[in-house]
């Protein structure tokens, strides 16, 4: 049990943090996810991997939490975008020579703006972007976590990326 | 380009950077990219966006999360265990408890109502039935020099002594006390254990005392001798009846006229002497009547006719 927690806790926490935006909430949701999964470990039938099962539970908890928070009108203040000064997204995105763009720009500002854009995505779009582009899951794994068809994952991910791009352009300009 | 075409194009680009296109889709996209620099720029922007996201710092879980998870699991296990323990009876247990609670809610008020009704119905049947439950008679110290006062001395106008001499004093005392308890005369009785005898002073209405005497009928066969004394009043000596039996005792107690009672006592004495003479071949009389020695300060028998019907009877058990 301890090894499972150690193996996945950082990945799950990181994904949840990117979705909910608050470190304390992310820690609590991660802990609750592990507790739920480990409490019901006897029902695990290996139809999916433990990894996707854990993330399914964690994402469900996080989405439930986000929807409740939205109803209560609470938003995280941690990822508020910085000032409008700084690099333009077009410059960053157009500079194909930058293999590690964050190494060349003011990291903190960039991160804040990306996270701010992520936060403005709809929940289901933010989740799929996080799972694919941050967590690095395959389409099949995402389909397993979100209980979707792979084709649906593909189309939803495309739309989410497009929406994120528009948001990034909006916060960058 | 329509929105739909734009979405389809973007889906192709998105699938392309994730290497999710079929060979045919990949070929078609490459052809588009070669012919349309705008699409190529969009692809590059999409790849860059993905790289930005991938380059976001990986946050680590807070220190001690593993331990927190284990602690939470243990806490839940304990809570869950306790809950299951409490609910071990399950659904049927809950149903049973509800039924029991309902039955209690119905039966307890009915029982209380029944007690009230019973006490109301039983009361007119006579005081004997509604007497208080048995409780120990408080003994009076043998060396207490102070006479025990009567509860209502003014009302105790007919005073008498009934004395049993027996070889079974313990059984006789137990029997008397049991009957006193049974008839609920504890509050009306005072007991004084002395060195040679035990004395019970009963101050109650005549019917109670007569009822007690009737219940003591089994005491006579156990006694070697029973003596009844109508205690002295103003200007009158005590009248003793030696060898009195149960019927004579009851008759004496029922007679409220003190003159007639004295006359009846003499009659009973003569009768009993005759009986004893016939029982003795030498014809000598039995013990001469003597003044009774009382363990109590008993009020004198003063009034000829006692309409109040409260009497004082002292029963004594002497061991032989």
Contacts between the chains, C-beta under 8 A, distances in Angstrom:
chain1	res1	chain2	res2	distance
A	1	B	70	7.5
A	2	B	66	6.1
A	2	B	70	7.4
A	5	B	65	7.3
A	5	B	66	4.4
A	5	B	69	5.6
A	5	B	70	7.9
A	6	B	66	6.0
A	9	B	61	4.2
A	9	B	65	5.4
A	9	B	66	6.5
A	9	B	69	7.9
A	10	B	58	7.0
A	10	B	59	7.6
A	10	B	60	4.8
A	10	B	61	5.1
A	12	B	61	7.7
A	13	B	59	6.4
A	13	B	60	7.1
A	13	B	61	3.9
A	13	B	62	7.7
A	13	B	65	7.3
A	14	B	58	5.3
A	14	B	59	4.7
A	14	B	60	7.5
A	17	B	59	5.2
A	18	B	56	7.3
A	23	B	59	7.6
A	23	B	62	7.7
A	26	B	59	7.9
A	27	B	61	6.9
A	27	B	62	5.0
A	27	B	65	6.7
A	30	B	61	6.1
A	30	B	65	6.7
A	31	B	65	6.2
A	31	B	68	5.6
A	31	B	69	5.4
A	31	B	72	6.2
A	34	B	69	4.6
A	35	B	69	6.0
A	35	B	72	4.9
A	35	B	73	5.7
A	35	B	76	6.6
A	38	B	69	7.3
A	38	B	73	5.9
A	39	B	73	6.8
A	39	B	76	6.6
A	92	B	48	6.9
A	92	B	52	7.4
A	93	B	44	7.3
A	93	B	45	4.3
A	93	B	48	4.3
A	93	B	49	6.6
A	94	B	41	7.7
A	94	B	44	7.5
A	94	B	45	7.4
A	94	B	48	7.9
A	95	B	48	7.9
A	96	B	44	5.6
A	96	B	48	7.2
A	100	B	55	6.8
A	101	B	48	7.2
A	101	B	51	6.8
A	101	B	52	6.4
A	101	B	55	6.8
A	102	B	52	7.5
A	102	B	55	4.7
A	110	B	52	7.4
A	111	B	56	6.2
A	111	B	57	6.9
A	114	B	52	5.8
A	114	B	53	6.8
A	114	B	56	6.4
A	115	B	56	7.5
A	129	B	53	7.0
A	132	B	18	7.3
A	133	B	49	8.0
A	133	B	50	5.1
A	133	B	53	4.0
A	133	B	54	6.2
A	134	B	53	5.4
A	134	B	54	6.9
A	134	B	56	6.2
A	136	B	54	7.4
A	139	B	18	7.1
A	139	B	20	6.0
A	154	B	11	6.7
A	154	B	14	7.4
A	154	B	15	5.9
A	154	B	20	6.3
A	155	B	11	5.9
A	157	B	14	6.0
A	157	B	18	7.8
A	158	B	7	7.2
A	158	B	10	5.3
A	158	B	11	4.0
A	158	B	13	7.7
A	158	B	14	3.8
A	158	B	15	7.2
A	159	B	7	6.9
A	159	B	10	7.8
A	161	B	10	7.5
A	161	B	14	5.5
A	161	B	46	6.4
A	161	B	49	6.8
A	161	B	50	7.7
A	162	B	7	7.7
A	162	B	10	5.2
A	162	B	14	7.9
A	164	B	49	6.8
A	165	B	45	6.8
A	165	B	46	7.2
A	165	B	49	5.8
A	168	B	49	6.8
